[in-house]
Amino acid sequence: MPEQSNPKIRILVAESFELVRMGLRALFKNHSAIRLVAETNSIDDLYNLAVLYKPDVILVDLLLDNGNGIDHISKLLNVSPHSKVLAFSHHNNECTYLQTFRSGAVGIISKHHSSELLLKAIYAIHSGQIWFDRHITKLLWQAQFEPNLAQEVKSDTKVSHHPKLTDSERHIAYLACKGLSAKEISLQLSVTEKTVRNQLSMIYKKIGVKKQIELCLKAPLYDYFKESYTIGISYPQDGTK
């Protein structure tokens, strides 16, 4: 069968609104790289379908279950650990982002975005990347220079110490908080992607976060996340700290 030699990304859609499901149906119909295996507007059906089909990607509307879709993501991943969750949201704000990623999703995209961007998001999370709206990242970044906005982020984050980053870690943290992926950072710095990932792991450990989006949310707390001179910075090679 053709799918065995060139398998499509198998996607399960959990969406509240029929019109949106119709649009997604049309988008994925006869698509060369994506196959819609099932769709539902019910949380109970979602769990059953996830177990039955074991999809590569699950597109979850956060408005499911009267707006409590986030609460079901971790449970959904327990019954289908192979799957990667892309959240479908109406609300582009830092609180929604943080809660969504902490629940186990690896991507979040607004329903207001184009179908082309949705496809890019699906490709990205299927290949192992995270996906989020860089517009929100920019707003979070701007919070460093706007005390009122920064206070909103600080109120949700307690800082007991001021972790010290090396120059190379500070530069990589700066680029990550601009929304760049590890691959994009590696290309910009002319180092390997593995080096960047090693550095990010160390940064996450020092800052006390687990994901890039959480690093972005904490950026306003640390002035050294601002852009700095980078001439002469040397980056560790793979496998070193």
N, C-alpha and C positions, 0 to 999 in steps of 0.2 A: 504494500500500500504506500502511496506517496507520503503520507504523514509520518511514516516510520523513518524515512530517509531525511525528511525535512519537517519535523514536527511543529505544529502551530502552538502558540501560547493558548492554553485552555483557560477560559475566563468564566467565572460565575458572577452574575449581577444580582445584587440585592438593592432594589430601588423602590422608593415609596410611590412615585408617580408614574402612571401608565404612559403618559406622553413622553417622558424621559426614557422609559424602557423601550418604547417604540423607536425613538431616535437611536438608541444604542443598538437595537436589533438591526436597524438599517445600516449603521456604521460597521458592524462586525460581519454582516451577511456577505459571504463570498470573499472575505478579507484574506489576503495572501499569507498573513502571519498570525492571525488571531482567530480563534474559534469560540463562539459563545456556546457553552455546554448546557447552561440552564439559567433561569432568571426567576426572581420571586419578589414579593413585597411583604413577606412574612418572616419574622425572626425564627419561628419554629421550623418553617420550611427551609430556611437558610442553613440551619444546623444539619438537617437531614440531607440536603443537597450537597453540602460540603463533604460529609462522610461518604456519600454515594459516588461523587465524581472526582473528589480529591483534585480540585482545580489548581492550576499554577498560580493564578491571580484571582482574588475575590474583590470585586468593586462594591464597597459597602456605603450606602447612603446613611449619613449620621442622623438623619431625621427619622430613621426607622424606630419602631417602638416608642412613638410619641417623643421623638427627639433624643432618645437615650441610646442611639446606635453605638456610641463610644464604649458604653458599658459591656457590650457583647463581643468586642474584638478579641480580647484575651481568651474568652471562653471558646470563641470560634477557632482560634489558633490551637487550642488544646485538642479539639476534635479533628482538626486538619492541619497538623504541624508543617506539612510540606508546602502549604499555600502561603502566599504573600498578600497582605491586605493593603489595598489602595482605598483611602477614605474619600468619599464624595461629600463636599461640604458647601453650605450656603454662607458660612461665617468664616471670614479670613481674619482671625485675630490670634494673638500669641497664646491665650488661654486654651482655645480650641486645639491649636497646634500641639502644645505641650501635652495635653491630656491624650490626644490621639496617638502621638508617638510613644508615650509611656505605656499605652495599652497594648503595644506590639505592632502597630501598623508601620509600614516602611515607606508610606507615601500618603500625601493628602493633596487634593486638587479641588478647585472651586467648580461648581456647576456652571459658572458664568464663562469659563474658559472655552476655547475652541476645541472641536473634535480632534484637530491635529495635535494640540497640546496634550489632550487626554491620551492619544496613542503614544506620544513620546513618553508620557509618564508610565504607561504600561510596559513599554519596552525597557525603560530604565530600571524599574523595580524588579522586573523579571531577570535582568542581567546582574542584579545584586547591588544596585545603587539605591539611595534614598531619593525621594522626590518631595519638594515642597515649593510653594510660591515664593520666588525670590523677591517679590514686592514686599512681602511681610518681613523678609530678612533685612531689607533696606530700612524699613520702618524701625525695626529693632535696633539696627545699627545707628540710626539717627537719634535714638533715645539717649545715647551717650551725651549728646549735646543739648538735649531738651529735658531739664530737671523734672518737669511734671510727668513726661512720658516715662522717663527712667524710673521714677518712683513707683509706677504701676508694676514694673518688672521686679523691682527690689522688694516690693511688698509680698511677693510670692516666693522669694528666694532668700534664705538666711545664709549669711556668710560669716563663718567663724574665724577665717584666716585669709590671708592674701597670698595665694600660691605664687611661687616664683617660676617663671618660664625662661628658658634660654632664648637667645635672640632668634634662633631658627624656629623654635616652637612658637614664639610670639608672632612671627611672620606668617607661619602656616595657620595659626589660629585666626589671624586677621583675614586671610584669604578664605578660610572655611566659613567665617562669619559673614562674608560677602555672598555666600551661597555656592561657592565653587566646589565641585566634587573632587575626590582624591586624584582622579585621573587628570582633571583640569589643572589642579595645583601642581601636579608632577610635570606637566607640559610647560607651565609658566616658569617653574623653577629649574627646569632641566635636570630633574632627578627622577629616580624610578618611582612608580606608584607604590611599591612596597615600602620604600623609604618614607613616603608621605603617610601611609597608613600606620607605620610604626610610630612616627612622630605624633599622629593624631591620638593613638592609643595612650601614649604618655601624657599628652595634653588633657585628655578626658580624665585620666586617673588623678592628675594634679588638681584639676578644677572641680572634680567630683560629679561628673556627668557621664552618661552612657552613649549619647547620640549627638550628632552634629546640631540638630535643632535645639537641644538643650544648651549646647555651647553658645549658640546664637542668642538664646534667651538670657544667658548670664553675661553676655558681652558688656551691657551697660554698667556692670558692677566693677569692671576692670579697665582703667584707662589705657593699659598697655595693649589693649585690643585695637587701639587706633593705629592708623598707618604710620610706619616709622621708616627711617632710612635703612636700606637693606644692603648697601654696598659692603662687600667684605664678609657677609655672613656665610658660614660654611655649614653644610647640612650633613648629618651623620650618614654613613653608608648603611646598606641593608644589614639588619641583625645587630646594630649597635645602638647605644642610647646617647 
